[in-house]
Amino acid sequence: MSMDLAVIGGVGFFLEGLADRIETPYGSVKVNLTRLKGKRVVFISRHGEHHLPPHRVNYRALLWAARSAGAARVVSVNTVGTMSHHQVGSLFLPDDFVEFTKARTNTFFEDRAVHVDMSEPYCSELRDHLAEAVRSQGLEPFHGVYVCAEGPHLESPAQIRMMRQFGDVVGMTGYPEVVLARELALCYASLCIVTNPACGMNAGCALKMSDLIETMDVMEKKVTEVLSLAAQSLPEERTCRCKDALPKAGL
């Protein structure tokens, strides 16, 4: 395989294509091989066929499969709640993250200490191309800090009050993807869809999953177009630092 881009999709986002499987040291991953505006794309469903909860997703297998497909760049599509009063349906491109997870394997290096630089967690080159693609759709992307909660339950109002001190949006799937991608020297960026106000941000209104799905139904076509335009505009050679992230003794 030699894919131009890998896309990891979550709740409510899917790319049709030729079904295939990629074997990894961490398990088998079902993928769809497709094209976006002529670019070869491997689509990976984050939650899999049985829709695993966020804390049980096999993140290492997903990122390893992306690399095995030949994709040096990965775009993750994530749904998030806003802690900063973004409008529902907004698109958000994280430039940093904070995580409050508890039970997720977050490294490929179990037998030795390997320290990769996370001073710029998300690929600036890939983010810039996504931002331009978002603007082409008549939207201005928001930027800021993604906070990853453990889940699978939604956060309480008190948890959101705490998390607001650290970031702008909250989700359950952005970590450890971001650090695992760096350990594989992949370019990684997250395209977040704001589907709801975080708990307590909209007084008296409880989150309904039907509202989230409805927002994703509305946004799916637009997000696909953003991914298509970004894939088309990316240069063949990477000029960012992501490719040099892994120490020589790495994987």
ZIBEL-V159674 format. One record per backbone hydrogen bond with DSSP energy under -1.0 kcal/mol. NH is the residue of the N-H (numbers start at 1). CO is the residue of the C=O. Records with the same first field share a line. If there is no record, write none. Layout:
NH: CO + CO
This chain:
3: 69
4: 40
5: 40
6: 73
7: 42
8: 75
9: 44
13: 10
18: 33
20: 31
22: 29
24: 27
27: 24
29: 22
31: 20
32: 43
33: 18
34: 41
36: 39
39: 36
41: 34
42: 5
43: 32
44: 7
46: 9
51: 48
52: 47
56: 53
59: 57
62: 58
63: 59
64: 60
65: 61
66: 62
67: 63
68: 64
69: 65
70: 67
71: 66
74: 187
75: 6
76: 189
77: 8
78: 191
80: 193
81: 170
82: 196
83: 168
89: 194
90: 87
92: 192
93: 142
95: 144
96: 144
98: 146
100: 148
110: 108
123: 188
127: 123
128: 124
129: 125
130: 126
131: 127
132: 128
133: 129
134: 130
135: 131
136: 132
137: 134
138: 135
139: 134
142: 91
146: 96
147: 169
148: 98
149: 171
160: 156
161: 157
162: 158
163: 159
164: 160
165: 162
166: 163
167: 163
168: 145
169: 145
170: 81
171: 147
178: 174
180: 176
181: 177
182: 178
183: 179
184: 180
185: 182
186: 181
187: 72
189: 74
191: 76
192: 92
193: 78
194: 90
195: 80
198: 82
201: 198
205: 202
212: 208
213: 209
214: 210
215: 211
216: 212
217: 213
218: 214
219: 215
220: 216
223: 219
224: 220
225: 221
226: 222
227: 223
228: 224
229: 225
230: 226
231: 227
232: 228
233: 229
234: 230
244: 241
245: 242
250: 247
